[in-house]
C-alpha cells in the first residue's frame, strides 16, 4: 500500500510493472508547508539523512 504518490517515481514504477520486476521507492519529504516549520534546510537534511540510512539498513537486514 502506498503512503505517498510521487509523480517522479510513477514512470519507474510503471516500467518495473511492465517488466514484472519488484519495485520499492523511499521518498524523503524535506519540506513541510506549515507556519511552524522553523528548521533550516541544513538542519532538516541532517535529520532525514539519518532517518533514510536507518530505514535502508532495516530493509537490508530483512533481505
CHARMM-style PDB file with segment names, atoms N, HN, CA, C and O in Angstrom:
ATOM      1  N   UNK     1       0.845  -1.184   0.000  1.00  0.00      PROA
ATOM      2  CA  UNK     1       0.000   0.000   0.000  1.00  0.00      PROA
ATOM      3  C   UNK     1       0.889   1.245   0.000  1.00  0.00      PROA
ATOM      4  O   UNK     1       1.773   1.373   0.847  1.00  0.00      PROA
ATOM      5  N   UNK     2       0.666   2.140  -0.919  1.00  0.00      PROA
ATOM      6  HN  UNK     2      -0.053   2.036  -1.607  1.00  0.00      PROA
ATOM      7  CA  UNK     2       1.493   3.353  -0.938  1.00  0.00      PROA
ATOM      8  C   UNK     2       1.085   4.316   0.174  1.00  0.00      PROA
ATOM      9  O   UNK     2      -0.091   4.452   0.511  1.00  0.00      PROA
ATOM     10  N   UNK     3       2.087   4.969   0.723  1.00  0.00      PROA
ATOM     11  HN  UNK     3       3.042   4.858   0.449  1.00  0.00      PROA
ATOM     12  CA  UNK     3       1.843   6.003   1.728  1.00  0.00      PROA
ATOM     13  C   UNK     3       1.836   7.379   1.084  1.00  0.00      PROA
ATOM     14  O   UNK     3       1.324   8.341   1.657  1.00  0.00      PROA
ATOM     15  N   UNK     4       2.404   7.465  -0.106  1.00  0.00      PROA
ATOM     16  HN  UNK     4       2.819   6.684  -0.571  1.00  0.00      PROA
ATOM     17  CA  UNK     4       2.555   8.736  -0.786  1.00  0.00      PROA
ATOM     18  C   UNK     4       2.597   8.482  -2.286  1.00  0.00      PROA
ATOM     19  O   UNK     4       3.202   7.508  -2.734  1.00  0.00      PROA
ATOM     20  N   UNK     5       1.969   9.335  -3.053  1.00  0.00      PROA
ATOM     21  HN  UNK     5       1.477  10.127  -2.689  1.00  0.00      PROA
ATOM     22  CA  UNK     5       2.032   9.226  -4.508  1.00  0.00      PROA
ATOM     23  C   UNK     5       3.030  10.261  -4.998  1.00  0.00      PROA
ATOM     24  O   UNK     5       2.961  11.433  -4.629  1.00  0.00      PROA
ATOM     25  N   UNK     6       3.965   9.811  -5.838  1.00  0.00      PROA
ATOM     26  HN  UNK     6       4.021   8.859  -6.137  1.00  0.00      PROA
ATOM     27  CA  UNK     6       5.037  10.675  -6.293  1.00  0.00      PROA
ATOM     28  C   UNK     6       5.124  10.610  -7.808  1.00  0.00      PROA
ATOM     29  O   UNK     6       5.354   9.540  -8.370  1.00  0.00      PROA
ATOM     30  N   UNK     7       4.944  11.731  -8.469  1.00  0.00      PROA
ATOM     31  HN  UNK     7       4.756  12.601  -8.013  1.00  0.00      PROA
ATOM     32  CA  UNK     7       4.957  11.751  -9.927  1.00  0.00      PROA
ATOM     33  C   UNK     7       6.287  11.287 -10.505  1.00  0.00      PROA
ATOM     34  O   UNK     7       6.314  10.594 -11.522  1.00  0.00      PROA
ATOM     35  N   UNK     8       7.390  11.664  -9.865  1.00  0.00      PROA
ATOM     36  HN  UNK     8       7.369  12.227  -9.039  1.00  0.00      PROA
ATOM     37  CA  UNK     8       8.706  11.321 -10.397  1.00  0.00      PROA
ATOM     38  C   UNK     8       8.947   9.809 -10.398  1.00  0.00      PROA
ATOM     39  O   UNK     8       9.638   9.296 -11.278  1.00  0.00      PROA
ATOM     40  N   UNK     9       8.392   9.099  -9.432  1.00  0.00      PROA
ATOM     41  HN  UNK     9       7.831   9.516  -8.716  1.00  0.00      PROA
ATOM     42  CA  UNK     9       8.574   7.640  -9.358  1.00  0.00      PROA
ATOM     43  C   UNK     9       7.561   6.882 -10.216  1.00  0.00      PROA
ATOM     44  O   UNK     9       7.719   5.682 -10.441  1.00  0.00      PROA
ATOM     45  N   UNK    10       6.547   7.554 -10.686  1.00  0.00      PROA
ATOM     46  HN  UNK    10       6.419   8.528 -10.503  1.00  0.00      PROA
ATOM     47  CA  UNK    10       5.493   6.872 -11.430  1.00  0.00      PROA
ATOM     48  C   UNK    10       6.032   6.170 -12.672  1.00  0.00      PROA
ATOM     49  O   UNK    10       5.650   5.034 -12.949  1.00  0.00      PROA
ATOM     50  N   UNK    11       6.905   6.823 -13.415  1.00  0.00      PROA
ATOM     51  HN  UNK    11       7.216   7.746 -13.190  1.00  0.00      PROA
ATOM     52  CA  UNK    11       7.453   6.208 -14.630  1.00  0.00      PROA
ATOM     53  C   UNK    11       8.295   4.988 -14.287  1.00  0.00      PROA
ATOM     54  O   UNK    11       8.206   3.964 -14.965  1.00  0.00      PROA
ATOM     55  N   UNK    12       9.105   5.084 -13.248  1.00  0.00      PROA
ATOM     56  HN  UNK    12       9.177   5.916 -12.697  1.00  0.00      PROA
ATOM     57  CA  UNK    12       9.927   3.941 -12.830  1.00  0.00      PROA
ATOM     58  C   UNK    12       9.053   2.773 -12.395  1.00  0.00      PROA
ATOM     59  O   UNK    12       9.316   1.626 -12.757  1.00  0.00      PROA
ATOM     60  N   UNK    13       8.028   3.061 -11.628  1.00  0.00      PROA
ATOM     61  HN  UNK    13       7.814   3.993 -11.334  1.00  0.00      PROA
ATOM     62  CA  UNK    13       7.122   2.012 -11.169  1.00  0.00      PROA
ATOM     63  C   UNK    13       6.386   1.373 -12.354  1.00  0.00      PROA
ATOM     64  O   UNK    13       6.179   0.160 -12.380  1.00  0.00      PROA
ATOM     65  N   UNK    14       5.999   2.186 -13.316  1.00  0.00      PROA
ATOM     66  HN  UNK    14       6.166   3.171 -13.294  1.00  0.00      PROA
ATOM     67  CA  UNK    14       5.288   1.667 -14.486  1.00  0.00      PROA
ATOM     68  C   UNK    14       6.178   0.708 -15.287  1.00  0.00      PROA
ATOM     69  O   UNK    14       5.741  -0.373 -15.681  1.00  0.00      PROA
ATOM     70  N   UNK    15       7.429   1.117 -15.521  1.00  0.00      PROA
ATOM     71  HN  UNK    15       7.784   1.995 -15.200  1.00  0.00      PROA
ATOM     72  CA  UNK    15       8.354   0.258 -16.275  1.00  0.00      PROA
ATOM     73  C   UNK    15       8.630  -1.035 -15.509  1.00  0.00      PROA
ATOM     74  O   UNK    15       8.673  -2.112 -16.102  1.00  0.00      PROA
ATOM     75  N   UNK    16       8.816  -0.929 -14.190  1.00  0.00      PROA
ATOM     76  HN  UNK    16       8.781  -0.053 -13.708  1.00  0.00      PROA
ATOM     77  CA  UNK    16       9.034  -2.131 -13.386  1.00  0.00      PROA
ATOM     78  C   UNK    16       7.837  -3.066 -13.495  1.00  0.00      PROA
ATOM     79  O   UNK    16       8.000  -4.283 -13.583  1.00  0.00      PROA
ATOM     80  N   UNK    17       6.655  -2.507 -13.487  1.00  0.00      PROA
ATOM     81  HN  UNK    17       6.523  -1.519 -13.415  1.00  0.00      PROA
ATOM     82  CA  UNK    17       5.444  -3.313 -13.615  1.00  0.00      PROA
ATOM     83  C   UNK    17       5.370  -3.982 -14.987  1.00  0.00      PROA
ATOM     84  O   UNK    17       5.035  -5.163 -15.085  1.00  0.00      PROA
ATOM     85  N   UNK    18       5.677  -3.243 -16.027  1.00  0.00      PROA
ATOM     86  HN  UNK    18       5.949  -2.284 -15.947  1.00  0.00      PROA
ATOM     87  CA  UNK    18       5.638  -3.804 -17.385  1.00  0.00      PROA
ATOM     88  C   UNK    18       6.605  -4.978 -17.543  1.00  0.00      PROA
ATOM     89  O   UNK    18       6.324  -5.928 -18.273  1.00  0.00      PROA
ATOM     90  N   UNK    19       7.747  -4.906 -16.851  1.00  0.00      PROA
ATOM     91  HN  UNK    19       7.975  -4.134 -16.257  1.00  0.00      PROA
ATOM     92  CA  UNK    19       8.737  -5.969 -16.947  1.00  0.00      PROA
ATOM     93  C   UNK    19       8.655  -6.961 -15.783  1.00  0.00      PROA
ATOM     94  O   UNK    19       9.548  -7.788 -15.598  1.00  0.00      PROA
ATOM     95  N   UNK    20       7.572  -6.869 -15.004  1.00  0.00      PROA
ATOM     96  HN  UNK    20       6.846  -6.198 -15.155  1.00  0.00      PROA
ATOM     97  CA  UNK    20       7.329  -7.767 -13.860  1.00  0.00      PROA
ATOM     98  C   UNK    20       8.517  -7.802 -12.896  1.00  0.00      PROA
ATOM     99  O   UNK    20       8.933  -8.865 -12.437  1.00  0.00      PROA
ATOM    100  N   UNK    21       9.045  -6.630 -12.606  1.00  0.00      PROA
ATOM    101  HN  UNK    21       8.707  -5.766 -12.979  1.00  0.00      PROA
ATOM    102  CA  UNK    21      10.173  -6.505 -11.679  1.00  0.00      PROA
ATOM    103  C   UNK    21       9.679  -5.879 -10.376  1.00  0.00      PROA
ATOM    104  O   UNK    21       8.827  -4.990 -10.398  1.00  0.00      PROA
ATOM    105  N   UNK    22      10.209  -6.336  -9.246  1.00  0.00      PROA
ATOM    106  HN  UNK    22      10.901  -7.057  -9.228  1.00  0.00      PROA
ATOM    107  CA  UNK    22       9.828  -5.710  -7.981  1.00  0.00      PROA
ATOM    108  C   UNK    22      10.320  -4.268  -7.937  1.00  0.00      PROA
ATOM    109  O   UNK    22      11.357  -3.941  -8.513  1.00  0.00      PROA
ATOM    110  N   UNK    23       9.587  -3.429  -7.265  1.00  0.00      PROA
ATOM    111  HN  UNK    23       8.744  -3.695  -6.797  1.00  0.00      PROA
ATOM    112  CA  UNK    23       9.930  -2.009  -7.199  1.00  0.00      PROA
ATOM    113  C   UNK    23       9.599  -1.474  -5.811  1.00  0.00      PROA
ATOM    114  O   UNK    23       8.510  -1.709  -5.287  1.00  0.00      PROA
ATOM    115  N   UNK    24      10.533  -0.764  -5.233  1.00  0.00      PROA
ATOM    116  HN  UNK    24      11.418  -0.572  -5.659  1.00  0.00      PROA
ATOM    117  CA  UNK    24      10.325  -0.107  -3.949  1.00  0.00      PROA
ATOM    118  C   UNK    24      10.950   1.269  -4.024  1.00  0.00      PROA
ATOM    119  O   UNK    24      12.091   1.410  -4.463  1.00  0.00      PROA
ATOM    120  N   UNK    25      10.225   2.275  -3.605  1.00  0.00      PROA
ATOM    121  HN  UNK    25       9.297   2.161  -3.249  1.00  0.00      PROA
ATOM    122  CA  UNK    25      10.746   3.637  -3.592  1.00  0.00      PROA
ATOM    123  C   UNK    25      10.684   4.164  -2.170  1.00  0.00      PROA
ATOM    124  O   UNK    25       9.706   3.950  -1.453  1.00  0.00      PROA
ATOM    125  N   UNK    26      11.726   4.845  -1.782  1.00  0.00      PROA
ATOM    126  HN  UNK    26      12.520   5.019  -2.364  1.00  0.00      PROA
ATOM    127  CA  UNK    26      11.751   5.528  -0.487  1.00  0.00      PROA
ATOM    128  C   UNK    26      11.763   7.016  -0.779  1.00  0.00      PROA
ATOM    129  O   UNK    26      12.715   7.525  -1.370  1.00  0.00      PROA
ATOM    130  N   UNK    27      10.732   7.708  -0.378  1.00  0.00      PROA
ATOM    131  HN  UNK    27       9.958   7.295   0.103  1.00  0.00      PROA
ATOM    132  CA  UNK    27      10.582   9.136  -0.652  1.00  0.00      PROA
ATOM    133  C   UNK    27      10.919   9.925   0.599  1.00  0.00      PROA
ATOM    134  O   UNK    27      10.393   9.660   1.680  1.00  0.00      PROA
ATOM    135  N   UNK    28      11.784  10.876   0.441  1.00  0.00      PROA
ATOM    136  HN  UNK    28      12.212  11.092  -0.437  1.00  0.00      PROA
ATOM    137  CA  UNK    28      12.137  11.761   1.550  1.00  0.00      PROA
ATOM    138  C   UNK    28      11.453  13.100   1.312  1.00  0.00      PROA
ATOM    139  O   UNK    28      11.681  13.759   0.298  1.00  0.00      PROA
ATOM    140  N   UNK    29      10.617  13.486   2.255  1.00  0.00      PROA
ATOM    141  HN  UNK    29      10.432  12.951   3.078  1.00  0.00      PROA
ATOM    142  CA  UNK    29       9.945  14.779   2.169  1.00  0.00      PROA
ATOM    143  C   UNK    29      10.736  15.729   3.053  1.00  0.00      PROA
ATOM    144  O   UNK    29      10.709  15.631   4.280  1.00  0.00      PROA
ATOM    145  N   UNK    30      11.444  16.652   2.404  1.00  0.00      PROA
ATOM    146  HN  UNK    30      11.467  16.731   1.407  1.00  0.00      PROA
ATOM    147  CA  UNK    30      12.363  17.507   3.155  1.00  0.00      PROA
ATOM    148  C   UNK    30      11.761  18.851   3.541  1.00  0.00      PROA
ATOM    149  O   UNK    30      12.392  19.629   4.256  1.00  0.00      PROA
ATOM    150  N   UNK    31      10.569  19.128   3.084  1.00  0.00      PROA
ATOM    151  HN  UNK    31      10.056  18.497   2.502  1.00  0.00      PROA
ATOM    152  CA  UNK    31       9.958  20.391   3.467  1.00  0.00      PROA
ATOM    153  C   UNK    31       8.518  20.156   3.899  1.00  0.00      PROA
ATOM    154  O   UNK    31       7.833  19.274   3.379  1.00  0.00      PROA
ATOM    155  N   UNK    32       8.082  20.944   4.839  1.00  0.00      PROA
ATOM    156  HN  UNK    32       8.639  21.660   5.261  1.00  0.00      PROA
ATOM    157  CA  UNK    32       6.734  20.841   5.376  1.00  0.00      PROA
ATOM    158  C   UNK    32       6.083  22.212   5.232  1.00  0.00      PROA
ATOM    159  O   UNK    32       6.672  23.226   5.607  1.00  0.00      PROA
ATOM    160  N   UNK    33       4.885  22.243   4.696  1.00  0.00      PROA
ATOM    161  HN  UNK    33       4.406  21.419   4.391  1.00  0.00      PROA
ATOM    162  CA  UNK    33       4.211  23.518   4.469  1.00  0.00      PROA
ATOM    163  C   UNK    33       3.362  23.854   5.695  1.00  0.00      PROA
ATOM    164  O   UNK    33       2.165  23.570   5.739  1.00  0.00      PROA
ATOM    165  N   UNK    34       3.995  24.450   6.662  1.00  0.00      PROA
ATOM    166  HN  UNK    34       4.967  24.681   6.627  1.00  0.00      PROA
ATOM    167  CA  UNK    34       3.287  24.967   7.845  1.00  0.00      PROA
ATOM    168  C   UNK    34       4.012  26.213   8.318  1.00  0.00      PROA
ATOM    169  O   UNK    34       5.150  26.471   7.928  1.00  0.00      PROA
ATOM    170  N   UNK    35       3.354  26.965   9.145  1.00  0.00      PROA
ATOM    171  HN  UNK    35       2.430  26.755   9.462  1.00  0.00      PROA
ATOM    172  CA  UNK    35       3.990  28.148   9.735  1.00  0.00      PROA
ATOM    173  C   UNK    35       4.927  27.763  10.871  1.00  0.00      PROA
ATOM    174  O   UNK    35       5.715  28.589  11.332  1.00  0.00      PROA
ATOM    175  N   UNK    36       4.847  26.516  11.325  1.00  0.00      PROA
ATOM    176  HN  UNK    36       4.207  25.845  10.951  1.00  0.00      PROA
ATOM    177  CA  UNK    36       5.637  26.085  12.470  1.00  0.00      PROA
ATOM    178  C   UNK    36       6.922  25.377  12.064  1.00  0.00      PROA
ATOM    179  O   UNK    36       7.595  24.789  12.910  1.00  0.00      PROA
ATOM    180  N   UNK    37       7.271  25.424  10.787  1.00  0.00      PROA
ATOM    181  HN  UNK    37       6.725  25.901  10.099  1.00  0.00      PROA
ATOM    182  CA  UNK    37       8.481  24.762  10.305  1.00  0.00      PROA
ATOM    183  C   UNK    37       9.665  25.715  10.483  1.00  0.00      PROA
ATOM    184  O   UNK    37       9.953  26.527   9.604  1.00  0.00      PROA
ATOM    185  N   UNK    38      10.343  25.610  11.618  1.00  0.00      PROA
ATOM    186  HN  UNK    38      10.109  24.950  12.332  1.00  0.00      PROA
ATOM    187  CA  UNK    38      11.427  26.532  11.938  1.00  0.00      PROA
ATOM    188  C   UNK    38      12.806  25.993  11.592  1.00  0.00      PROA
ATOM    189  O   UNK    38      13.802  26.706  11.716  1.00  0.00      PROA
ATOM    190  N   UNK    39      12.869  24.744  11.160  1.00  0.00      PROA
ATOM    191  HN  UNK    39      12.060  24.166  11.059  1.00  0.00      PROA
ATOM    192  CA  UNK    39      14.169  24.167  10.842  1.00  0.00      PROA
ATOM    193  C   UNK    39      14.670  24.674   9.500  1.00  0.00      PROA
ATOM    194  O   UNK    39      13.916  24.742   8.529  1.00  0.00      PROA
ATOM    195  N   UNK    40      15.910  25.020   9.454  1.00  0.00      PROA
ATOM    196  HN  UNK    40      16.523  24.965  10.242  1.00  0.00      PROA
ATOM    197  CA  UNK    40      16.544  25.386   8.201  1.00  0.00      PROA
ATOM    198  C   UNK    40      16.813  24.118   7.397  1.00  0.00      PROA
ATOM    199  O   UNK    40      16.806  23.016   7.947  1.00  0.00      PROA
ATOM    200  N   UNK    41      17.047  24.272   6.113  1.00  0.00      PROA
ATOM    201  HN  UNK    41      17.053  25.167   5.666  1.00  0.00      PROA
ATOM    202  CA  UNK    41      17.269  23.125   5.239  1.00  0.00      PROA
ATOM    203  C   UNK    41      18.433  22.274   5.727  1.00  0.00      PROA
ATOM    204  O   UNK    41      18.317  21.049   5.764  1.00  0.00      PROA
ATOM    205  N   UNK    42      19.542  22.885   6.099  1.00  0.00      PROA
ATOM    206  HN  UNK    42      19.636  23.880   6.068  1.00  0.00      PROA
ATOM    207  CA  UNK    42      20.726  22.133   6.534  1.00  0.00      PROA
ATOM    208  C   UNK    42      20.415  21.302   7.774  1.00  0.00      PROA
ATOM    209  O   UNK    42      20.848  20.154   7.878  1.00  0.00      PROA
ATOM    210  N   UNK    43      19.667  21.875   8.713  1.00  0.00      PROA
ATOM    211  HN  UNK    43      19.315  22.807   8.628  1.00  0.00      PROA
ATOM    212  CA  UNK    43      19.285  21.138   9.921  1.00  0.00      PROA
ATOM    213  C   UNK    43      18.357  19.981   9.567  1.00  0.00      PROA
ATOM    214  O   UNK    43      18.510  18.877  10.088  1.00  0.00      PROA
ATOM    215  N   UNK    44      17.405  20.232   8.691  1.00  0.00      PROA
ATOM    216  HN  UNK    44      17.281  21.129   8.268  1.00  0.00      PROA
ATOM    217  CA  UNK    44      16.469  19.184   8.274  1.00  0.00      PROA
ATOM    218  C   UNK    44      17.209  18.071   7.544  1.00  0.00      PROA
ATOM    219  O   UNK    44      16.909  16.891   7.729  1.00  0.00      PROA
ATOM    220  N   UNK    45      18.177  18.452   6.712  1.00  0.00      PROA
ATOM    221  HN  UNK    45      18.420  19.411   6.561  1.00  0.00      PROA
ATOM    222  CA  UNK    45      18.924  17.472   5.927  1.00  0.00      PROA
ATOM    223  C   UNK    45      19.640  16.481   6.834  1.00  0.00      PROA
ATOM    224  O   UNK    45      19.673  15.288   6.534  1.00  0.00      PROA
ATOM    225  N   UNK    46      20.209  16.948   7.928  1.00  0.00      PROA
ATOM    226  HN  UNK    46      20.181  17.918   8.172  1.00  0.00      PROA
ATOM    227  CA  UNK    46      20.892  16.062   8.872  1.00  0.00      PROA
ATOM    228  C   UNK    46      19.914  15.031   9.437  1.00  0.00      PROA
ATOM    229  O   UNK    46      20.265  13.864   9.609  1.00  0.00      PROA
ATOM    230  N   UNK    47      18.698  15.464   9.720  1.00  0.00      PROA
ATOM    231  HN  UNK    47      18.413  16.412   9.580  1.00  0.00      PROA
ATOM    232  CA  UNK    47      17.683  14.579  10.293  1.00  0.00      PROA
ATOM    233  C   UNK    47      17.248  13.531   9.278  1.00  0.00      PROA
ATOM    234  O   UNK    47      17.234  12.340   9.590  1.00  0.00      PROA
ATOM    235  N   UNK    48      16.886  13.961   8.049  1.00  0.00      PROA
ATOM    236  HN  UNK    48      16.897  14.928   7.795  1.00  0.00      PROA
ATOM    237  CA  UNK    48      16.376  12.976   7.096  1.00  0.00      PROA
ATOM    238  C   UNK    48      17.464  12.093   6.512  1.00  0.00      PROA
ATOM    239  O   UNK    48      17.177  10.975   6.085  1.00  0.00      PROA
ATOM    240  N   UNK    49      18.707  12.562   6.482  1.00  0.00      PROA
ATOM    241  HN  UNK    49      18.941  13.470   6.829  1.00  0.00      PROA
ATOM    242  CA  UNK    49      19.796  11.672   6.054  1.00  0.00      PROA
ATOM    243  C   UNK    49      19.939  10.503   7.016  1.00  0.00      PROA
ATOM    244  O   UNK    49      20.089   9.356   6.596  1.00  0.00      PROA
ATOM    245  N   UNK    50      19.893  10.801   8.306  1.00  0.00      PROA
ATOM    246  HN  UNK    50      19.772  11.733   8.648  1.00  0.00      PROA
ATOM    247  CA  UNK    50      19.997   9.760   9.332  1.00  0.00      PROA
ATOM    248  C   UNK    50      18.796   8.824   9.252  1.00  0.00      PROA
ATOM    249  O   UNK    50      18.960   7.606   9.328  1.00  0.00      PROA
ATOM    250  N   UNK    51      17.604   9.369   9.102  1.00  0.00      PROA
ATOM    251  HN  UNK    51      17.471  10.358   9.041  1.00  0.00      PROA
ATOM    252  CA  UNK    51      16.392   8.555   9.010  1.00  0.00      PROA
ATOM    253  C   UNK    51      16.436   7.642   7.787  1.00  0.00      PROA
ATOM    254  O   UNK    51      16.075   6.468   7.871  1.00  0.00      PROA
ATOM    255  N   UNK    52      16.875   8.175   6.662  1.00  0.00      PROA
ATOM    256  HN  UNK    52      17.168   9.129   6.593  1.00  0.00      PROA
ATOM    257  CA  UNK    52      16.959   7.379   5.435  1.00  0.00      PROA
ATOM    258  C   UNK    52      17.964   6.244   5.604  1.00  0.00      PROA
ATOM    259  O   UNK    52      17.692   5.113   5.202  1.00  0.00      PROA
ATOM    260  N   UNK    53      19.103   6.531   6.183  1.00  0.00      PROA
ATOM    261  HN  UNK    53      19.325   7.450   6.509  1.00  0.00      PROA
ATOM    262  CA  UNK    53      20.115   5.490   6.407  1.00  0.00      PROA
ATOM    263  C   UNK    53      19.571   4.400   7.320  1.00  0.00      PROA
ATOM    264  O   UNK    53      19.787   3.214   7.070  1.00  0.00      PROA
ATOM    265  N   UNK    54      18.865   4.794   8.375  1.00  0.00      PROA
ATOM    266  HN  UNK    54      18.689   5.757   8.578  1.00  0.00      PROA
ATOM    267  CA  UNK    54      18.283   3.815   9.304  1.00  0.00      PROA
ATOM    268  C   UNK    54      17.269   2.918   8.606  1.00  0.00      PROA
ATOM    269  O   UNK    54      17.279   1.703   8.803  1.00  0.00      PROA
ATOM    270  N   UNK    55      16.397   3.502   7.794  1.00  0.00      PROA
ATOM    271  HN  UNK    55      16.388   4.489   7.633  1.00  0.00      PROA
ATOM    272  CA  UNK    55      15.379   2.726   7.075  1.00  0.00      PROA
ATOM    273  C   UNK    55      16.042   1.777   6.088  1.00  0.00      PROA
ATOM    274  O   UNK    55      15.662   0.609   6.001  1.00  0.00      PROA
ATOM    275  N   UNK    56      17.020   2.260   5.351  1.00  0.00      PROA
ATOM    276  HN  UNK    56      17.329   3.208   5.422  1.00  0.00      PROA
ATOM    277  CA  UNK    56      17.707   1.412   4.383  1.00  0.00      PROA
ATOM    278  C   UNK    56      18.407   0.237   5.062  1.00  0.00      PROA
ATOM    279  O   UNK    56      18.367  -0.884   4.554  1.00  0.00      PROA
ATOM    280  N   UNK    57      19.037   0.478   6.189  1.00  0.00      PROA
ATOM    281  HN  UNK    57      19.069   1.389   6.603  1.00  0.00      PROA
ATOM    282  CA  UNK    57      19.690  -0.611   6.925  1.00  0.00      PROA
ATOM    283  C   UNK    57      18.673  -1.640   7.405  1.00  0.00      PROA
ATOM    284  O   UNK    57      18.946  -2.839   7.361  1.00  0.00      PROA
ATOM    285  N   UNK    58      17.495  -1.187   7.867  1.00  0.00      PROA
ATOM    286  HN  UNK    58      17.274  -0.212   7.903  1.00  0.00      PROA
ATOM    287  CA  UNK    58      16.460  -2.126   8.290  1.00  0.00      PROA
ATOM    288  C   UNK    58      15.946  -2.964   7.121  1.00  0.00      PROA
ATOM    289  O   UNK    58      15.674  -4.154   7.279  1.00  0.00      PROA
ATOM    290  N   UNK    59      15.812  -2.342   5.948  1.00  0.00      PROA
ATOM    291  HN  UNK    59      16.033  -1.375   5.820  1.00  0.00      PROA
ATOM    292  CA  UNK    59      15.369  -3.076   4.759  1.00  0.00      PROA
ATOM    293  C   UNK    59      16.402  -4.128   4.389  1.00  0.00      PROA
ATOM    294  O   UNK    59      16.048  -5.269   4.090  1.00  0.00      PROA
ATOM    295  N   UNK    60      17.662  -3.760   4.407  1.00  0.00      PROA
ATOM    296  HN  UNK    60      17.950  -2.833   4.649  1.00  0.00      PROA
ATOM    297  CA  UNK    60      18.729  -4.693   4.046  1.00  0.00      PROA
ATOM    298  C   UNK    60      18.831  -5.857   5.030  1.00  0.00      PROA
ATOM    299  O   UNK    60      19.193  -6.969   4.644  1.00  0.00      PROA
ATOM    300  N   UNK    61      18.516  -5.605   6.292  1.00  0.00      PROA
ATOM    301  HN  UNK    61      18.223  -4.702   6.606  1.00  0.00      PROA
ATOM    302  CA  UNK    61      18.542  -6.691   7.304  1.00  0.00      PROA
ATOM    303  C   UNK    61      17.494  -7.743   6.986  1.00  0.00      PROA
ATOM    304  O   UNK    61      17.721  -8.928   7.228  1.00  0.00      PROA
ATOM    305  N   UNK    62      16.358  -7.335   6.453  1.00  0.00      PROA
ATOM    306  HN  UNK    62      16.174  -6.372   6.256  1.00  0.00      PROA
ATOM    307  CA  UNK    62      15.267  -8.258   6.134  1.00  0.00      PROA
ATOM    308  C   UNK    62      15.635  -9.113   4.917  1.00  0.00      PROA
ATOM    309  O   UNK    62      15.264 -10.284   4.833  1.00  0.00      PROA
ATOM    310  N   UNK    63      16.363  -8.516   3.986  1.00  0.00      PROA
ATOM    311  HN  UNK    63      16.665  -7.565   4.054  1.00  0.00      PROA
ATOM    312  CA  UNK    63      16.731  -9.259   2.779  1.00  0.00      PROA
ATOM    313  C   UNK    63      17.767 -10.263   3.152  1.00  0.00      PROA
ATOM    314  OT1 UNK    63      18.236 -11.013   2.296  1.00  0.00      PROA
TER     315      UNK     63
END
